[in-house]
Amino acid sequence: MKRTIIAIFFIFLSLLCLAEEKIVKIEIEGNKIISNATIISNIKVRANQSYNENIINEDIKSLMSLGYFDNVEVEKISTPQGIVVRFKLKEKPILKKITIKGARRINRKRIREVIGLKEGIFLDEVEVKDALLAVKDLYQKKGFAEAKVTYEIDIKKDTNEAHLKVIIDEKGVVKVKKIIIKGNETFSTKRIKKLMKIKEAWLFRKGIFKKEVLEDDIERIKDFYRKQGFSDVEVGSSWDTLDGKIFVTIKIKEGKRYYIGKVNIEGNREVSD
């Protein structure tokens, strides 16, 4: 009899523990734009299930991957009826407006195209930083090697709307002071420079530095070497700025030169010279 009572007690205790770990309710807070239905459709946890920490962690990852939230936290609340799972969300701000300041040499419409962000989307600062790098690259390609691109974000707390300000300091075009060629053992520096469209500034020659032109020059040098039998050639470039002038360095690894030997044709009985 005593053993039976003890067994019943442990069974009751086990059922009580299970009841305490059973999810009785799911709460969602902090979402102003994203609907509860969207959130529920992207999580696995449900009421009347047993509480499972692994599923909760998967749900957090799932919600973060949507790109709508800056932060997702889950609170586990124990009640006499069971577990209440509360999702605490922090939505990203909505990009309401983009302002471009300081752009004079490049059309603002072109800059907006490069930025690629549109009003009405959720603002992601990683995407903003990528956009600014693209704007800086655009300026470098147009000859503004020293251009600075920064940003400011103003957020209205009551509406969670963001105003993105892209601030550009163009600093003017930069001229090439000197082109340095390294590693050219077979061909002279003068010969290599003749292949290049970028030139050193001198008298009436402007010598404006443009990144995209330099990239084309690298390909021209590679093609030249390959035609001369250097099929393994490697060509790279770098540049430094000093007192507002650009010093361009071209680094060449010629590699081995290959020659085509004499070709003999045998067995041509039907085709005569």
C-alpha positions in Angstrom: 0.0 0.0 0.0 2.8 2.3 1.0 4.6 1.6 -2.3 1.4 2.3 -4.3 1.0 5.7 -2.6 4.7 6.6 -3.4 4.3 5.6 -7.0 1.1 7.6 -7.4 2.9 10.6 -5.8 5.8 10.4 -8.3 3.4 10.1 -11.2 1.5 13.1 -10.0 4.8 15.0 -9.6 5.9 14.1 -13.1 2.5 15.2 -14.6 2.8 18.5 -12.6 6.3 19.2 -14.0 5.1 18.4 -17.6 2.2 20.8 -17.0 4.5 23.5 -15.8 6.7 23.1 -19.0 3.7 23.2 -21.3 3.3 26.4 -23.4 -0.1 27.9 -22.7 0.3 31.2 -24.5 2.5 33.1 -27.0 2.8 36.9 -26.6 4.3 39.3 -29.1 5.3 42.9 -28.3 7.3 45.7 -29.9 6.0 45.2 -33.5 4.4 48.3 -34.9 4.6 47.5 -38.7 5.1 43.8 -39.0 1.8 42.0 -38.2 1.5 39.2 -35.6 0.4 36.9 -38.4 3.7 37.4 -40.2 5.6 36.7 -37.1 3.6 33.6 -36.1 4.1 32.2 -39.7 7.8 32.5 -39.3 8.2 30.7 -35.9 7.7 27.0 -35.0 6.8 27.4 -31.3 3.0 26.9 -30.6 0.7 26.9 -27.7 0.0 23.5 -26.1 3.5 22.3 -27.0 6.2 21.5 -24.5 8.7 24.2 -24.0 11.9 23.5 -26.0 14.9 25.9 -25.9 16.3 24.7 -29.2 13.1 25.6 -31.0 13.1 29.0 -29.4 16.6 29.6 -30.6 15.7 28.6 -34.1 12.7 31.0 -34.0 15.0 33.9 -33.0 17.3 33.1 -35.9 14.3 32.8 -38.3 12.9 36.2 -37.3 16.3 37.9 -37.5 16.8 36.5 -41.0 13.7 38.4 -42.2 15.6 41.7 -42.1 12.8 43.5 -40.2 14.3 43.6 -36.7 17.3 45.0 -35.0 16.8 42.7 -32.1 14.7 39.7 -31.1 14.5 38.4 -27.5 12.4 35.7 -25.9 11.2 35.8 -22.4 10.0 32.6 -20.6 7.4 33.3 -18.0 6.2 30.6 -15.6 2.6 30.7 -14.5 0.4 28.3 -12.5 -1.2 27.3 -15.8 2.1 26.7 -17.7 4.6 28.6 -19.7 4.0 32.0 -21.4 6.5 32.6 -24.3 6.9 36.3 -24.9 8.7 37.6 -28.1 10.1 41.0 -27.5 10.9 42.7 -30.9 12.7 45.8 -31.9 11.8 46.8 -35.5 14.4 48.5 -37.7 13.5 52.1 -38.6 11.7 52.8 -41.8 13.7 54.8 -44.3 11.5 57.8 -44.9 13.9 60.2 -46.7 17.3 60.3 -48.4 19.2 63.6 -48.6 22.5 64.0 -50.6 24.7 67.0 -49.6 27.9 68.3 -51.1 27.5 66.7 -54.6 28.4 69.2 -57.3 30.5 67.3 -59.9 28.4 64.2 -60.1 24.7 64.2 -60.8 22.6 63.5 -57.7 20.4 61.1 -59.7 23.4 59.0 -60.6 24.5 59.0 -56.9 21.0 57.8 -55.9 21.2 55.0 -58.4 24.6 53.9 -56.9 23.2 54.1 -53.3 20.4 51.7 -54.3 18.3 52.3 -51.2 14.7 53.3 -51.6 12.4 55.2 -49.3 9.9 53.0 -47.5 12.3 50.0 -46.8 13.6 48.9 -43.4 16.9 50.7 -42.8 19.9 48.5 -42.3 23.1 50.2 -41.3 25.2 47.5 -43.0 23.5 48.3 -46.3 24.0 52.0 -45.7 27.8 51.5 -45.3 27.9 49.3 -48.4 26.1 52.1 -50.3 28.6 54.7 -49.1 31.5 52.5 -50.3 29.8 52.4 -53.7 29.5 56.2 -53.8 33.1 56.6 -52.9 34.1 54.1 -55.6 32.1 56.1 -58.1 34.0 59.3 -57.2 37.3 57.6 -57.4 36.5 56.3 -60.9 35.6 59.9 -61.9 39.0 61.3 -60.7 38.1 62.4 -57.2 40.5 60.0 -55.4 40.4 62.0 -52.1 36.6 62.3 -51.9 35.1 61.7 -48.5 31.6 60.1 -48.0 30.0 60.0 -44.6 26.4 59.7 -43.3 24.0 60.7 -40.6 20.8 59.0 -39.5 18.0 61.0 -37.7 15.3 58.8 -36.3 11.9 60.0 -35.0 11.2 57.9 -31.9 7.5 58.3 -32.0 7.1 57.0 -35.6 10.4 55.0 -36.0 11.1 56.8 -39.3 14.6 57.5 -40.4 16.1 60.4 -42.4 19.4 59.3 -44.1 21.8 62.1 -44.9 24.7 61.3 -47.3 27.4 63.9 -46.9 30.0 64.2 -49.6 33.2 66.2 -49.6 34.5 66.0 -53.2 37.8 67.8 -52.6 38.4 68.2 -56.4 40.1 66.0 -58.9 43.5 64.6 -58.2 46.4 64.7 -60.7 49.1 62.0 -61.3 52.5 63.2 -60.2 54.5 60.1 -61.0 54.0 56.6 -62.4 56.4 54.0 -61.1 56.9 50.7 -62.9 58.4 47.7 -61.0 59.3 44.3 -62.2 59.6 45.0 -65.9 62.8 43.1 -66.8 62.1 42.6 -70.5 60.5 45.8 -71.6 61.5 49.4 -70.7 59.5 51.6 -68.4 58.9 54.0 -71.3 57.4 51.1 -73.4 55.0 50.2 -70.5 53.9 53.8 -70.0 53.0 54.1 -73.7 50.5 51.4 -73.2 48.7 53.3 -70.4 45.9 55.9 -70.8 46.7 57.4 -67.4 49.5 59.9 -67.8 51.7 62.0 -65.5 50.6 65.7 -65.3 52.9 67.9 -67.2 52.6 71.3 -68.8 49.3 71.2 -70.8 48.6 67.5 -69.9 46.1 67.4 -67.1 47.1 63.9 -65.9 43.8 63.3 -64.0 43.7 60.1 -62.0 40.7 57.9 -62.6 40.4 54.5 -61.0 38.5 52.9 -63.9 41.1 54.1 -66.4 43.9 52.6 -64.2 41.9 49.3 -64.1 41.8 49.3 -68.0 45.5 50.1 -68.1 46.3 47.0 -66.0 44.4 44.8 -68.6 46.2 46.5 -71.5 49.6 45.7 -69.9 48.5 42.1 -69.3 47.4 41.7 -72.9 50.6 43.2 -74.2 52.7 40.7 -72.2 50.6 37.7 -73.2 51.0 38.6 -76.9 54.8 38.6 -76.3 54.7 35.1 -74.9 54.3 35.8 -71.1 51.2 33.8 -70.6 51.7 33.7 -66.8 52.2 37.4 -66.3 50.7 39.1 -63.2 50.1 42.8 -63.0 48.8 44.8 -60.0 48.6 48.4 -59.0 48.5 50.7 -56.0 48.5 54.4 -55.4 49.4 56.9 -52.7 48.5 60.5 -52.2 51.0 63.1 -51.1 50.3 66.9 -51.0 47.2 66.4 -53.2 49.1 64.5 -55.9 48.9 60.8 -56.8 51.8 58.4 -57.1 50.8 55.3 -59.1 52.8 52.1 -58.8 52.5 49.3 -61.3 53.9 45.9 -60.2 54.7 43.3 -62.8 55.6 39.7 -62.4 56.6 38.7 -65.9 56.9 35.0 -65.3 58.4 32.6 -67.9 58.4 33.6 -71.6 57.1 30.9 -74.0 58.2 30.5 -77.6 56.6 28.6 -80.4 59.1 26.3 -82.1 59.3 25.2 -85.7 56.2 23.4 -86.9 56.5 20.6 -89.5 53.6 19.3 -91.4 53.9 15.7 -92.6 51.6 13.5 -94.7 50.0 16.2 -96.8 49.7 14.1 -100.0 46.6 15.7 -101.4 47.4 19.4 -100.6 50.4 20.9 -102.5 52.3 24.1 -101.8 
